[in-house]
Amino acid sequence: MTPDDPIRWPKFCRHCGHALPPGQPRFCIECGGDVAPRDVPLAAPVALPPPSPPPPPARASGSRTAPTVRLGNAGVEQSVIGGTVRLPTSGAVPPGLWVLDEPPGAETVLAIYAPLRAVVGGWSGLVGKGWTLDGSEDRPDGRAIFRFSADIEWFPARGCGAGLRLRVRIGAESRGKEGRERRGFSYKAHHDAPMTLLSAQWYTPDGLPMPMQPIPQIQIMAPPRVPRVSDYAEQVVTMLAAEAQIWASKSQVAGLYRLASASIQSGMSNPMQTQTPGGRGIVLIPVGRLESQLRGIIPQSIIGFGPGDRFRVRMERPYSCDLAAWNRQLKKIRAEARDLGMPMEAEPAAEWWLDRNGYDGLILTKAQSRYAAERAVIAFRRSQIVRIMA
């Protein structure tokens, strides 16, 4: 065969028989075998220039103040990465996700999670719930400014970042009545958070300070916000008793329920969101067995069954345990959250863990000490309950 003769390229792989794509493929996409004709001359390898050395890492003076990127992210969609949470629009590195050998430099943006809990329409931080009172100041106009601080630690992935840990102190302010009576602060979703960076310093694995290590940029973030009652624009629907029973036929929570006192709001048709051992929710307790039996045969107009509406509850995958066991479980949940860099208090940690494991409700037994009832059911949405028409 002379160099001027055309080379006939095979149409089928000689290894597996699979049809080859048009053109002159070198390898079969099915089995990976070499399919080039045996008489095709091999091209001489092309010498590639050596790669240019990477630029030296940026260094900054240890006394440089790190800028704080404040982000009130309550209303922004969050995504789960590696067990922790980061914003998809952010380049900030959350705790536990730094996987390089060297520690973060001055140009890196790190994310830390402030000890906040979700409230209606926003977030709050409280003394004793991750925050400490840091003094107050009287203003000439008669108002008082109350200051709070919280200590947070950022850490790299195991075995990475030279084992260094960044200890950060953040501060927040509130004014007048809120700071004095609530001993804390709050802010609305989609508003700037009243938090700032007070100090930051690197420490060795042995706890020794490293004042000359450059401080990265720090982004203060809210912890994962699990949608609960007030985050949904939902109303409790009223149904006939027979209709409500069919509606709740697939529920793991059988029987009739009434609202616990904490979830009753005077003059309001919707049950009120309240803080529960499982985070924000609506608490319901079972009605007596005798009432459940009589309601099926005697109309409400003939006999009164006591004050308050009656409800059916639909939960398909609730978490169930006694109240004491749940309190023990909360300690493990908070430890798990801390390991992921989220120093959350009990209520937000419970919301995060229950949602992460796919539970749509919480059933607590032996709950007399908290709800004066043997059993309490905590719904996470108003759409999970229906009011029975009298």
C-alpha positions in Angstrom: 0.0 0.0 0.0 1.5 3.3 -1.1 1.1 6.6 0.9 -1.1 7.9 -1.9 -3.7 5.0 -1.6 -6.8 5.9 0.4 -7.2 4.3 3.8 -10.5 2.4 4.2 -11.9 3.0 7.7 -13.9 0.1 9.3 -17.6 0.5 9.9 -17.8 -2.0 12.7 -15.6 -2.6 15.8 -13.4 -5.7 15.2 -13.5 -6.4 19.0 -17.3 -6.3 19.8 -19.0 -5.8 16.4 -20.7 -2.5 17.4 -21.4 0.0 14.6 -18.9 2.8 14.6 -19.8 6.5 14.2 -19.1 8.3 10.9 -15.7 9.8 10.3 -12.4 8.2 11.4 -12.8 7.1 15.1 -9.8 5.7 16.8 -11.7 3.9 19.6 -15.0 2.1 19.9 -17.5 3.9 22.1 -19.0 0.6 23.2 -16.0 -1.5 24.3 -13.2 1.1 24.1 -11.1 -1.1 21.8 -8.7 0.4 19.2 -10.5 0.4 15.8 -8.1 2.3 13.6 -6.9 0.4 10.5 -3.7 -1.5 11.3 -1.8 0.2 8.5 -2.5 3.7 9.7 0.8 5.4 10.5 1.1 6.6 14.1 1.4 10.3 14.5 4.6 11.5 16.1 3.9 12.7 19.6 3.8 16.4 20.0 6.0 17.8 22.7 4.0 20.0 25.0 5.6 23.0 26.7 6.0 22.5 30.5 3.2 24.0 32.5 3.9 27.3 34.0 4.4 27.3 37.8 1.4 28.3 39.8 1.5 31.9 41.2 2.6 32.2 44.8 -0.3 32.3 47.3 -1.5 35.7 48.3 -0.3 36.9 51.6 -1.7 39.6 53.8 -0.7 41.2 57.0 -2.1 39.4 60.1 -3.4 42.7 61.3 -5.6 43.2 58.3 -9.3 43.4 59.2 -11.3 40.8 57.3 -14.3 42.2 55.4 -17.6 40.8 56.3 -20.1 39.8 53.6 -23.4 40.1 55.3 -26.2 38.1 53.8 -29.7 37.9 55.2 -30.5 34.6 53.4 -33.8 33.6 55.0 -35.6 34.1 51.7 -33.0 32.6 49.4 -33.2 29.0 48.1 -30.5 26.9 49.8 -29.0 23.6 48.6 -27.5 20.7 50.6 -23.9 19.9 49.8 -22.0 17.2 51.8 -24.3 17.3 54.8 -24.1 21.1 55.3 -25.6 24.0 53.6 -24.3 26.7 51.3 -26.0 29.2 48.9 -25.8 28.2 45.3 -25.0 31.8 44.3 -22.2 32.1 46.8 -18.6 31.1 46.5 -18.2 30.9 50.3 -16.8 27.6 51.7 -18.8 26.2 54.6 -17.2 24.5 57.6 -15.9 21.0 56.8 -15.7 21.4 53.0 -12.2 22.8 52.6 -10.3 19.9 51.0 -6.9 21.5 50.2 -3.7 20.8 52.2 -2.9 24.5 52.8 -5.3 26.6 54.9 -7.5 29.3 53.2 -5.7 32.4 52.2 -6.7 36.1 52.4 -8.6 36.0 49.1 -10.8 33.0 50.1 -14.4 33.6 51.4 -15.5 31.3 54.2 -19.0 30.9 55.4 -20.0 30.7 59.1 -23.4 30.0 60.5 -24.8 32.4 63.1 -26.8 30.8 66.0 -30.2 31.9 64.8 -33.6 30.4 64.9 -36.4 30.9 62.5 -39.4 33.0 63.5 -42.4 34.2 61.6 -41.1 36.2 58.7 -37.5 36.2 59.7 -34.8 35.2 62.3 -34.0 35.9 65.9 -31.0 35.5 68.2 -31.4 35.2 72.0 -29.2 35.4 75.0 -28.6 31.8 76.3 -29.3 30.5 72.8 -25.8 31.0 71.4 -25.6 34.7 72.2 -24.3 36.6 75.2 -25.2 40.2 76.3 -22.3 42.4 75.4 -23.3 45.7 77.1 -25.6 48.5 76.2 -25.5 52.2 75.4 -28.0 55.0 76.1 -28.5 57.4 73.1 -29.2 61.1 73.4 -32.7 60.6 72.0 -33.5 58.3 75.0 -33.3 55.1 73.2 -30.9 52.3 74.4 -28.8 50.1 72.1 -28.2 46.6 73.4 -25.2 44.6 72.0 -24.8 40.9 71.8 -21.9 38.6 70.7 -21.5 35.0 69.7 -18.3 32.8 69.2 -18.2 30.5 66.2 -15.5 28.2 64.9 -14.8 27.4 61.2 -12.8 24.2 60.4 -11.6 22.4 57.3 -12.3 18.9 56.2 -10.6 16.2 58.2 -6.9 16.0 57.4 -6.9 19.2 55.4 -6.0 22.9 55.8 -3.1 22.0 58.0 -5.6 21.3 60.8 -6.1 25.0 61.5 -9.3 26.3 62.9 -10.6 29.8 62.6 -12.3 31.3 65.7 -14.7 34.1 64.9 -16.6 36.4 67.1 -19.7 38.2 65.6 -21.8 40.9 67.1 -25.4 42.1 66.8 -27.5 45.0 68.0 -31.0 45.7 69.0 -32.8 48.8 70.2 -34.8 49.7 73.2 -37.7 47.4 74.1 -36.7 44.4 72.1 -33.2 44.3 73.5 -34.3 44.9 77.1 -37.3 42.6 77.2 -36.4 39.8 74.8 -32.7 40.0 75.6 -31.9 39.4 71.9 -32.5 40.7 68.4 -34.5 39.8 65.4 -34.7 40.8 61.7 -37.0 40.2 58.8 -36.4 38.0 55.8 -34.9 39.9 52.8 -33.5 42.6 55.1 -29.8 43.1 56.0 -28.9 41.1 59.1 -27.8 43.3 62.1 -24.6 41.3 62.5 -21.0 42.3 62.0 -17.6 40.7 62.4 -15.9 41.6 65.6 -12.7 39.5 65.5 -11.1 36.5 63.9 -7.9 34.5 64.4 -6.4 31.2 63.4 -5.5 28.5 65.9 -3.4 25.4 65.6 -4.9 21.9 66.3 -3.3 22.3 69.8 -5.1 25.6 70.4 -2.2 27.9 70.0 -3.0 31.3 68.3 -1.4 32.1 64.9 -1.5 35.9 64.7 0.5 36.1 61.5 -1.7 33.7 59.5 -3.7 35.8 56.9 -7.4 36.1 57.8 -9.8 35.2 54.9 -13.0 37.0 54.1 -15.9 35.8 56.2 -19.6 35.5 55.2 -22.2 35.3 58.0 -25.0 33.1 57.0 -28.3 32.0 58.6 -28.5 28.2 59.3 -30.7 26.0 57.2 -34.3 27.2 57.2 -36.7 24.3 57.0 -40.1 25.5 55.7 -42.6 25.2 58.5 -46.1 26.5 59.4 -45.7 30.3 58.8 -43.5 29.8 55.7 -46.5 28.4 53.8 -49.6 30.5 52.7 -52.0 27.8 53.9 -55.3 27.7 55.7 -56.9 24.9 57.7 -59.8 23.4 55.7 -63.1 22.5 57.4 -64.7 19.2 56.4 -67.7 17.1 57.4 -66.8 14.3 59.8 -67.2 11.5 57.3 -65.2 13.4 54.6 -62.4 14.2 57.1 -62.2 10.5 58.1 -61.7 9.5 54.4 -59.1 12.4 54.0 -57.0 11.0 56.9 -57.4 7.3 56.0 -53.7 6.9 55.0 -52.5 8.8 58.1 -50.3 7.2 60.7 -52.1 9.3 63.3 -55.6 8.0 63.9 -58.5 9.5 65.9 -59.7 13.0 66.8 -57.5 15.8 68.1 -57.9 19.2 69.7 -55.4 22.0 69.8 -53.0 22.3 72.8 -53.3 25.6 74.5 -50.0 26.8 73.0 -51.4 26.6 69.5 -54.7 28.4 70.2 -54.9 32.0 69.1 -57.9 33.9 70.3 -60.1 35.3 67.5 -58.1 33.6 64.8 -59.4 30.7 62.6 -56.0 29.3 61.9 -54.1 27.4 64.6 -51.0 29.4 65.8 -47.4 28.4 65.1 -45.5 27.8 68.3 -42.1 26.6 69.4 -42.2 22.9 70.3 -39.6 20.3 71.1 -39.5 19.6 67.4 -39.1 23.2 66.3 -41.9 25.3 64.9 -45.2 23.5 64.6 -48.9 23.1 65.7 -49.4 20.9 68.8 -52.5 18.7 69.0 -53.5 16.3 71.7 -56.0 13.4 71.4 -59.6 13.8 72.6 -61.0 11.3 75.1 -62.0 7.8 73.9 -65.5 8.3 75.0 -65.9 11.5 73.0 -64.5 9.8 69.9 -67.1 7.1 70.2 -70.0 9.4 71.0 -69.2 11.8 68.1 -69.9 9.0 65.7 -73.5 8.5 66.8 -74.6 11.7 68.6 -74.7 15.1 66.8 -72.9 18.1 68.4 -76.2 20.0 68.5 -77.6 17.4 70.9 -74.7 17.0 73.3 -71.8 19.3 73.8 -68.3 17.8 73.8 -66.5 20.7 75.4 -65.0 23.9 74.1 -62.7 24.0 71.1 -62.7 22.6 67.6 -61.9 19.0 66.7 -59.4 18.0 64.0 -58.1 15.1 62.0 -54.4 14.9 61.3 -52.7 13.4 58.3 -49.0 12.3 58.7 -47.6 9.6 56.6 -44.1 9.4 58.0 -44.0 10.8 61.6 -41.1 10.3 64.0 -42.4 8.8 67.2 -40.8 8.4 70.7 -41.4 9.4 74.3 -40.6 12.9 75.4 -37.6 11.9 77.5 -36.1 9.9 74.7 -36.6 12.9 72.3 -34.7 15.1 74.7 -31.8 12.7 74.6 -32.0 12.5 70.9 -31.8 16.3 70.6 -28.3 16.2 72.3 -27.1 13.8 69.6 -28.7 16.0 66.8 -27.0 19.1 68.1 -23.7 17.4 68.2 -24.1 16.2 64.6 -25.0 19.8 63.6 -21.9 21.1 65.4 -19.7 18.6 63.5 -21.0 20.2 60.3 -20.2 23.7 61.5 -23.8 24.7 62.4 -23.9 25.6 66.1 -27.7 25.4 66.3 -29.9 25.4 69.4 -32.4 22.6 70.1 -35.4 23.9 68.0 -33.7 24.7 64.7 -31.5 21.6 65.0 -34.6 19.5 65.4 -36.2 21.0 62.3 -33.0 20.4 60.3 -32.7 16.8 61.4 -36.4 15.8 61.0 -36.4 17.4 57.5 -33.1 15.8 56.5 -34.5 12.3 57.4 -37.8 12.8 55.6 -40.2 13.0 58.6 -43.4 14.9 58.2 -44.4 15.1 61.8 -43.5 14.3 65.4 -45.4 12.1 67.9 -44.4 12.4 71.5 -45.6 10.0 74.1 -45.4 10.3 77.9 -45.7 14.0 77.3 -47.6 14.9 80.6 -44.8 17.1 81.9 -45.1 19.4 78.9 -48.6 19.1 77.5 -50.6 17.5 80.4 -51.4 14.6 78.0 -50.1 11.1 77.4 -49.6 11.9 73.7 -48.9 15.0 71.7 -48.8 15.3 67.9 -46.8 18.1 66.3 -47.8 19.0 62.7 -45.4 21.0 60.5 -48.0 22.5 58.2 -51.6 23.7 58.4 -52.4 21.5 55.3 -51.7 18.5 57.5 -54.9 19.1 59.6 -58.5 19.6 58.9 -61.2 21.1 61.2 -64.3 18.9 61.6 -67.6 20.7 61.0 -69.8 20.8 64.1 
